[in-house]
Amino acid sequence: MTMLDKQEGKSLHAPEGKITAPTVIWPEGWIQVKVPVPFSLKWVNSYLIPEEAGYTLIDPGLRTDEAIEVWNEALIKHNLQWTDMTRILLTHQHPDHYGLAGYVQERSGAPVFMTRGAHAYAVRLWGEGSDFSTVLQSLYEEHGMPGELREAIGENLETFVDMVSPQPEVTYFDAGSHIEIGGLSWLLIDAPGHAKGQLCFYQKERKWMVCGDQVLPHITPNVSVVPGEDGDPLKAFLDSLQELGLFEVKLAFPGHRDPFTDFEGRITELQQHHMRRLDRMAAMLAEEPRTAYGMCEVLFGSRLNGNAHQLRFAMSETLAHLVYLERRGRITSEISEGVRRFAAVTL
C-alpha cells in the first residue's frame, strides 16, 4: 500500500487482500474510523462527515505507522483520497486527537480548526524549547513521587513529539459560536475539565452531540491538574457535565468507544463516580495524612509504576480530586521537608 503526497497528484493503491480498516457508517453518511492508539484505550474515534464538496474530518488521531495504515485502508475502503478532506476540526488538543492533524493537512491542504486555549496547550507541550516535562516533574516531586518514576514520565512525554509532528497551521474557532457541518448548524460548547479549550458540538434539530472526551460510555474521562493552568479542573469538569445535561441528546458521538444514546444517564453516572471517589479520599485522609503519590498508589495500584503513561494520568487525576477537596475545606495540606501532605479537616 502506497500513500503519495498530494503535490505529486497521485492516489492510493489498494494492497492485495481484504481491506480491514475498522469503520462504521452512521446516519447521514457519517463514517466512524477507529484509529488505533498504543494505549489501553485501543482506538480513538475519527469522524468523516460528507459535505456538498468533500468531507469534514473530526479528530484524525495519533500519528503512528499503524494509524496511518488504518487511514490509508479506510480511504480505499470508502473510495476517498486525502484531498477529499476539506476541513479538519479538533475537539481538543490531546495527542490521540491532535497528532495526525498536521500530517493530514500536508496531504489534503485542508485548514485545521481548534480553540486558542487548546492550541496554546499544544504549543506549550510540543513547541520548540518546551519546559513542560521539567515543570511537571517538579510538581510530582512536591507531591511525593520517587525520582525514578518522575524521570520515566519525562522520558515518556518526549516520545509524543514525533506522534504530533508535523504540527498544523491552525485557524481558531470559539465556544458560543455556530459552525455548519454536513449542511446543518452546530453550536460549539465550551467543555473544560478534561482538556482546557475542549469543545463539544451540538445539533439542535437532530439532537446529536459530538462530545470529544467529555462524556464517554463505559469509561471515565481523565481529569488532571496541569501545571501552569490555574483553577480547579474537577470543578470545571463537573460544572461542564451539569451544563451538558441540559441539552436533549438522542445520539452522542464520543472520542472513544462507540456512539451511544443515553447521554443524560451517562452524565449522571460520571457525576456519581466522582462524588464517590471524593468521599473515599476524604475518608482515607481522616485515617492518616498522605502525599498525593501515596493516595495515587492506593487508588490506582502500584502496578502503574511500570507504566509511565498511565501513572501520569493517575497522578494528575489524584491531584485534581485533592485540589477539589481542599478548596471546599474538607482537607488541608502542608509542606514538610519539601513534600506536601494532605490531611482531613477535623471539626
C-alpha positions as CSV (number, residue, x, y, z in Angstrom):
1,M,0.0,0.0,0.0
2,T,1.4,3.4,-1.0
3,M,0.5,6.9,0.1
4,L,1.9,9.6,-2.2
5,D,1.8,13.3,-1.4
6,K,-1.0,15.5,-2.7
7,Q,1.6,17.6,-4.6
8,E,2.5,14.5,-6.7
9,G,-1.1,14.3,-8.0
10,K,-1.2,10.5,-7.4
11,S,-3.6,8.4,-5.4
12,L,-3.7,5.5,-3.0
13,H,-3.2,2.0,-4.3
14,A,-5.1,-0.9,-2.7
15,P,-3.0,-3.7,-1.2
16,E,-3.5,-7.3,-2.1
17,G,-6.1,-9.0,0.0
18,K,-9.0,-7.7,2.1
19,I,-9.3,-4.1,3.3
20,T,-9.8,-4.4,7.1
21,A,-9.9,-0.8,8.3
22,P,-12.4,-0.6,11.2
23,T,-15.1,1.8,10.1
24,V,-18.8,2.1,10.8
25,I,-21.4,4.0,8.8
26,W,-23.9,6.1,10.8
27,P,-27.0,8.1,9.7
28,E,-26.4,11.0,7.2
29,G,-23.4,9.1,5.8
30,W,-21.1,9.8,8.8
31,I,-18.1,7.5,8.7
32,Q,-16.6,6.5,12.1
33,V,-13.0,5.5,11.7
34,K,-11.5,3.6,14.7
35,V,-7.9,4.9,14.6
36,P,-5.6,2.7,16.8
37,V,-3.6,4.1,19.7
38,P,-0.8,2.3,21.6
39,F,-2.6,2.7,24.9
40,S,-5.2,0.8,26.9
41,L,-8.0,2.8,25.1
42,K,-7.2,0.8,21.9
43,W,-8.6,3.4,19.5
44,V,-9.8,7.0,19.1
45,N,-12.8,7.9,17.0
46,S,-12.4,10.0,13.9
47,Y,-15.5,11.1,12.1
48,L,-15.8,11.9,8.4
49,I,-18.9,14.0,7.6
50,P,-20.0,14.4,4.0
51,E,-20.4,18.0,2.7
52,E,-21.6,19.3,-0.6
53,A,-18.0,19.1,-1.7
54,G,-15.7,16.7,0.2
55,Y,-15.7,15.8,3.8
56,T,-15.2,17.4,7.2
57,L,-12.8,15.4,9.4
58,I,-13.1,15.5,13.2
59,D,-10.1,14.4,15.3
60,P,-7.8,12.5,12.9
61,G,-5.9,10.6,15.7
62,L,-2.4,10.0,16.9
63,R,0.5,9.8,14.4
64,T,1.8,6.2,14.3
65,D,2.6,3.9,11.5
66,E,-0.3,1.7,12.4
67,A,-2.7,4.7,12.5
68,I,-1.6,5.8,9.0
69,E,-2.0,2.3,7.7
70,V,-5.6,2.2,9.0
71,W,-6.3,5.6,7.5
72,N,-4.9,4.5,4.1
73,E,-7.1,1.4,4.2
74,A,-10.2,3.4,5.3
75,L,-9.8,5.8,2.4
76,I,-9.5,2.9,-0.1
77,K,-12.5,1.2,1.5
78,H,-14.7,4.3,1.1
79,N,-13.2,5.3,-2.3
80,L,-11.7,8.5,-0.9
81,Q,-8.5,10.5,-1.2
82,W,-6.8,12.7,1.3
83,T,-7.7,15.6,-1.0
84,D,-11.4,14.9,-0.2
85,M,-10.8,16.3,3.3
86,T,-11.8,19.9,3.0
87,R,-11.7,20.8,6.7
88,I,-10.2,19.3,9.9
89,L,-12.0,20.1,13.2
90,L,-10.3,19.2,16.6
91,T,-12.4,18.8,19.7
92,H,-9.3,19.2,21.8
93,Q,-5.5,19.1,21.8
94,H,-4.6,15.8,23.4
95,P,-2.2,13.9,21.1
96,D,-4.5,11.0,20.4
97,H,-6.9,13.5,18.8
98,Y,-4.5,16.2,17.5
99,G,-1.4,14.2,16.5
100,L,-2.3,13.5,12.8
101,A,-3.7,16.9,12.1
102,G,-0.5,18.3,10.5
103,Y,0.1,15.1,8.5
104,V,-3.4,15.2,7.1
105,Q,-3.2,18.9,6.4
106,E,0.0,18.4,4.4
107,R,-1.7,15.8,2.2
108,S,-5.1,17.5,1.9
109,G,-4.4,21.2,2.1
110,A,-7.3,21.4,4.5
111,P,-7.5,24.1,7.2
112,V,-7.3,22.9,10.8
113,F,-9.6,24.4,13.4
114,M,-9.2,24.4,17.2
115,T,-9.6,26.8,20.1
116,R,-7.0,29.3,21.2
117,G,-6.7,27.6,24.6
118,A,-6.3,24.1,23.0
119,H,-3.6,25.4,20.6
120,A,-1.7,27.2,23.4
121,Y,-1.5,23.9,25.3
122,A,-0.2,22.1,22.2
123,V,2.5,24.7,21.6
124,R,3.4,24.6,25.3
125,L,3.9,20.9,25.3
126,W,5.4,20.3,21.9
127,G,6.7,23.7,20.7
128,E,10.4,24.4,20.5
129,G,12.1,24.9,23.9
130,S,9.2,23.4,25.8
131,D,9.9,23.0,29.6
132,F,6.6,21.3,30.4
133,S,8.3,18.0,31.3
134,T,10.6,19.7,33.8
135,V,7.7,21.6,35.4
136,L,5.5,18.5,35.6
137,Q,8.3,16.5,37.3
138,S,8.8,19.3,39.8
139,L,5.1,19.2,40.7
140,Y,5.2,15.5,41.2
141,E,8.4,15.8,43.3
142,E,6.5,18.2,45.7
143,H,3.8,15.6,46.0
144,G,6.0,12.6,46.9
145,M,6.6,10.8,43.7
146,P,10.0,8.9,43.6
147,G,12.7,10.3,41.3
148,E,13.0,7.3,39.0
149,L,9.2,7.4,38.3
150,R,9.4,11.1,37.6
151,E,12.2,10.5,35.1
152,A,10.3,7.8,33.4
153,I,7.3,10.1,32.9
154,G,9.6,12.7,31.5
155,E,11.1,10.2,29.0
156,N,7.6,9.1,28.1
157,L,6.5,12.7,27.4
158,E,9.3,13.1,24.9
159,T,8.1,10.2,22.8
160,F,5.0,12.1,21.9
161,V,6.8,14.8,19.9
162,D,7.1,12.5,16.8
163,M,3.4,11.4,17.3
164,V,2.2,15.0,16.9
165,S,4.6,16.1,14.1
166,P,4.4,17.9,11.8
167,Q,2.2,20.3,13.8
168,P,-0.6,22.0,11.8
169,E,-1.1,25.6,10.9
170,V,-4.2,26.5,12.9
171,T,-7.4,28.6,12.4
172,Y,-9.3,29.4,15.6
173,F,-12.9,28.9,16.4
174,D,-14.6,29.7,19.6
175,A,-17.2,28.3,22.1
176,G,-20.6,30.0,21.8
177,S,-20.4,30.3,18.0
178,H,-22.0,28.2,15.4
179,I,-20.5,26.2,12.6
180,E,-22.0,24.4,9.6
181,I,-21.2,20.7,9.4
182,G,-23.0,18.4,7.0
183,G,-25.3,21.1,5.9
184,L,-26.6,21.8,9.5
185,S,-25.8,24.4,12.1
186,W,-23.9,23.2,15.2
187,L,-23.4,25.0,18.4
188,L,-19.8,25.0,19.8
189,I,-19.9,24.4,23.6
190,D,-17.0,25.0,25.9
191,A,-16.2,21.7,27.7
192,P,-13.3,22.2,30.2
193,G,-12.0,19.8,32.9
194,H,-10.7,17.0,30.7
195,A,-8.9,19.5,28.4
196,K,-8.8,23.2,28.7
197,G,-10.2,24.6,25.4
198,Q,-12.1,21.4,24.5
199,L,-15.4,21.8,22.5
200,C,-18.5,19.8,22.1
201,F,-20.6,20.3,19.0
202,Y,-24.4,20.2,19.3
203,Q,-27.0,19.9,16.6
204,K,-30.4,21.1,17.9
205,E,-32.7,19.7,15.2
206,R,-31.1,16.2,15.0
207,K,-30.3,16.3,18.8
208,W,-26.8,15.0,18.1
209,M,-23.8,15.8,20.2
210,V,-20.1,15.3,19.2
211,C,-18.7,15.2,22.8
212,G,-15.0,14.6,22.4
213,D,-13.7,13.1,25.6
214,Q,-16.0,15.0,27.9
215,V,-18.7,12.2,28.1
216,L,-17.5,8.7,27.3
217,P,-19.5,5.5,27.5
218,H,-18.2,2.8,29.9
219,I,-15.0,4.6,30.8
220,T,-14.4,7.8,32.8
221,P,-12.6,10.7,31.1
222,N,-9.3,11.7,32.8
223,V,-9.5,15.0,34.8
224,S,-6.0,16.2,35.6
225,V,-4.2,19.0,37.3
226,V,-1.9,20.6,34.6
227,P,0.9,22.8,36.0
228,G,0.6,26.4,34.8
229,E,-3.1,26.1,34.3
230,D,-4.7,27.8,37.3
231,G,-8.0,26.7,38.7
232,D,-9.9,23.6,39.8
233,P,-10.2,21.2,36.9
234,L,-12.6,18.8,38.6
235,K,-15.0,21.6,39.4
236,A,-14.7,22.8,35.8
237,F,-15.5,19.2,34.6
238,L,-18.5,18.8,36.9
239,D,-19.9,22.2,36.0
240,S,-19.5,21.3,32.4
241,L,-21.4,18.0,32.9
242,Q,-24.2,20.0,34.6
243,E,-24.4,22.3,31.5
244,L,-24.2,19.4,29.0
245,G,-27.0,17.6,30.8
246,L,-29.4,20.5,29.9
247,F,-29.2,19.5,26.2
248,E,-31.6,16.9,24.8
249,V,-29.4,14.4,23.1
250,K,-30.6,11.4,21.1
251,L,-27.2,10.3,19.7
252,A,-23.7,11.1,21.1
253,F,-20.5,10.7,19.1
254,P,-17.7,10.3,21.7
255,G,-13.9,10.3,21.2
256,H,-13.6,6.7,22.5
257,R,-15.8,3.7,22.4
258,D,-18.9,3.7,20.2
259,P,-21.6,6.3,19.7
260,F,-24.4,5.9,22.3
261,T,-27.9,7.1,23.1
262,D,-28.2,7.6,26.9
263,F,-26.3,10.8,27.2
264,E,-28.1,12.1,30.2
265,G,-27.8,8.8,32.1
266,R,-24.1,8.7,31.4
267,I,-23.6,12.2,32.7
268,T,-25.3,11.1,35.9
269,E,-23.1,8.1,36.2
270,L,-19.9,10.2,35.8
271,Q,-21.1,12.7,38.4
272,Q,-21.8,9.9,40.9
273,H,-18.4,8.3,40.2
274,H,-16.5,11.4,41.2
275,M,-18.6,12.0,44.3
276,R,-17.9,8.5,45.5
277,R,-14.2,9.0,44.8
278,L,-14.1,12.3,46.7
279,D,-15.8,10.7,49.7
280,R,-13.4,7.8,49.7
281,M,-10.4,10.0,49.5
282,A,-11.7,12.2,52.4
283,A,-12.3,9.1,54.5
284,M,-8.8,7.8,53.8
285,L,-7.3,11.1,54.9
286,A,-9.3,11.0,58.1
287,E,-7.4,7.8,58.9
288,E,-3.9,9.2,58.2
289,P,-2.2,12.0,56.3
290,R,-0.9,11.1,52.8
291,T,1.0,12.5,49.9
292,A,-0.7,12.7,46.6
293,Y,1.6,10.0,45.3
294,G,0.7,7.8,48.3
295,M,-3.0,8.4,47.6
296,C,-2.5,7.6,43.9
297,E,-0.9,4.2,44.8
298,V,-3.9,3.3,46.9
299,L,-6.5,4.5,44.4
300,F,-4.9,3.1,41.2
301,G,-2.5,0.4,42.4
302,S,1.3,0.3,42.5
303,R,1.3,-1.7,39.2
304,L,1.1,1.6,37.4
305,N,4.7,2.3,38.5
306,G,5.7,0.2,35.5
307,N,3.6,2.3,33.0
308,A,4.7,5.9,32.9
309,H,1.9,7.0,30.6
310,Q,-0.9,5.6,32.9
311,L,0.9,6.7,36.0
312,R,0.9,10.3,34.8
313,F,-2.8,10.2,34.2
314,A,-3.4,8.6,37.6
315,M,-1.2,11.1,39.5
316,S,-2.6,14.2,37.9
317,E,-6.2,12.9,38.4
318,T,-5.5,12.2,42.1
319,L,-4.2,15.8,42.4
320,A,-7.4,17.1,40.7
321,H,-9.5,15.5,43.4
322,L,-7.3,16.7,46.2
323,V,-7.5,20.2,44.9
324,Y,-11.3,20.0,44.8
325,L,-11.5,18.7,48.4
326,E,-9.0,21.3,49.7
327,R,-10.8,24.2,48.1
328,R,-14.0,23.1,49.7
329,G,-12.5,22.9,53.1
330,R,-12.8,19.1,53.5
331,I,-9.0,18.6,53.7
332,T,-5.9,20.7,54.3
333,S,-2.2,20.3,53.3
334,E,1.2,21.5,54.4
335,I,4.8,21.1,53.2
336,S,7.4,19.4,55.3
337,E,10.9,18.8,54.1
338,G,9.9,19.7,50.6
339,V,7.0,17.3,50.4
340,R,3.3,18.2,50.6
341,R,1.0,16.0,52.7
342,F,-2.8,16.1,52.9
343,A,-5.0,15.5,55.9
344,A,-8.7,15.6,56.7
345,V,-10.1,18.7,58.4
346,T,-11.4,17.7,61.8
347,L,-14.4,19.6,63.2
